[in-house]
Amino acid sequence: MAYRLYEDESHASLYSKFRPTYPPKVRQVISEFIKKNGGGFQKMVDVACGSGQGTFHMADLFKQVCGIDISQEQVHQALEKSKQLNIKNVEFCVGTAEKLPFADESVDLVTCAEALHWFHETTFYSEVDRILKHGGCLAAYGYGHVEAKHENVQPLIRHFLKDTLKGCWADRIKHIDNCYAELNLPYEKLERYDFYSEEQRRLPDLIGYMRSSAAYRRYSELHPGNIVLDELEQQLHKELGSDIPKEKIMIHIQFPMFVLICQKE
């Protein structure tokens, strides 16, 4: 089955605001794979594009780019961001990974960022094979759970993710836990890249990232009116310097990144 998440306006807005952007290395390894294997850069399709984090990241490499998402609200967020960025070669539409509205053998690259584990893989791969040109590529990439580069802070974050939210994670989140180690892409010519992306975030923005997760949303449905994120923010504030306004506290964090890319012969 395919999963439906991050669809309503409030959740889509949180996702757009607080989810991490992708580091330059992601587009670098994808573009290098395409070049060395004789692929093209005419048309790219970003499946389950959300609010466009991955779509915009890759857009200037291709003549034409289309992002597609099952959520009308996510597509709305992406369109608004596209206007703000004044990107001319990107369009967005509503649709599913299992029924892609593109012509046969018309696409050079299909991407799915932090999304493949939600798809019905067999049906999706059949659609990918239909729309990819010969020599076209499929890239699936994403990031694992956030980690703090502070010894006294990481246990608090790990406890929240693993213990507080226990039972609220969808079963397929195991593929994020192991960075897609158990997911198989459809073509034999395949490469994999693993690395870390580091950044500095304000404390309230880190809490916003936690709030944007599907697991926390499920927790809130089970525990309406909960204050677990307020409590986590207070704990982190205390560890990082309670004499400093929380809006000014910066946390050094990292995400384990993974990129899998394969080519249709």
Phi, psi and omega in degrees: 000156172264149182256150178242117183218163172059035191264326186282168188300314184294319181289320178298322179294317176298317181298315181296322187279323193246347179290147183291150170274165184266138182289159181305333183297331180298306180293330180297309183291327178292313182294323178294321177297316180298314183297313185288343179253014173073023178281175182249170182230036179276305186226133177237142175238126179254110186268136187059053188289345183058226180270012170099013182305311180281328182297307182294328181300327184257353196301321186285355177276344188235153178289321182225134181226136176229128173258138181229137180214151181288341185261121176299322182290322176296318178298322177299316178300318181294319179296319178296318179293324178298321177295317181297321182275348180057047178267123190266338188261014183243136173229161182227150177211162178268133179179180184245159178292336185269358177211083186276128186274056182227151184291157177301138174049049183242357191237138178271326182216130169250129176240153169215116184258118177056040188217334188306325183293348178267349187274161163280101194300315184300314180293318178298314181297325177296319178292320177300314181297326179291317188271340181287140169291162170296130186090356177287163187234154172241127178238124175242124183215169180175197183219148177275194183291145181299144177230139178265138179271042178225121185300325183275351183258322184304319178300326179291319179292317179298319179298317180297313184290318187268327186256306181300316183268010179304133180089353181255351179278137174297151185299329184281001175291348176301331180288334172284321179303322182254016175054046175065022181296336183254006177262134180253128175277163193277349185241149185288324179284101191217144173227153180230142180227137178229135179196178178247145173246124182249149178202165174255130178233145171292149181306312180299330179286327175295319177295323176298321176300314178299320181294334183279354184284147178296327180293319178293324178298319177295318178302319181292328175293324180280333182229071182299140180079012181293158180235026186297325179286327174297319179293319178297317179299319178296319179295315180294321178300316180297317182291327187263354177129086184291347179277354179256134176305136185299332179294341182258356180280127178253135180244129177277114183236166175215155175236131170290124182254147176218143179226123172243130180222135181224165184232136174282126182284000000 
